[in-house]
Amino acid sequence: MLTKPAWLLRLEGLFVFALPLFLYRSGHYSWWLFVLLILSPDLVMLAYLINIKTGAAAYNFAHTLSLPLLLLLLGLLRPAANLLPFALIWIAHIGMDRMLGFGLKYPTSFNDTHLQHV
């Protein structure tokens, strides 16, 4: 099992999905907001209408943990607690994608992801 990177990455995705759910529930945030926004990072796929390279760049920009973790940090360090549910939803979305096997995109094809190259 430890020699199967794709399986390990999906398991990691499960934990990246589960932790924000736990924190979201603990923060007593609106589940309506969660349902409304959980798939919103996928709206960047509209950039594929421009071309594959732009689509892959936009998708990867919205599906790496750097920005939502920065948003989470800002929400924790500044008097901006209203940012926390958005950061948690975004992190949960990324974890859900990884858990389901959706990876970052290469500019060759929408189906060409980093998980396939592991």
VENSULGI-V658742 format. One record per run of one state. SS is the DSSP state (H for helix, E for strand, L for the rest). FROM is the first residue (numbers start at 0). TO is the last residue. Records with the same first field share a line. If there is no record, write none. Layout:
SS: FROM-TO / FROM-TO
This chain:
L: 0-3 / 26-29 / 37-38 / 49-50 / 62-63 / 77-79 / 99-103 / 105-111 / 117-117
H: 4-25 / 30-36 / 39-48 / 51-61 / 64-76 / 80-98 / 113-116
E: 104-104 / 112-112
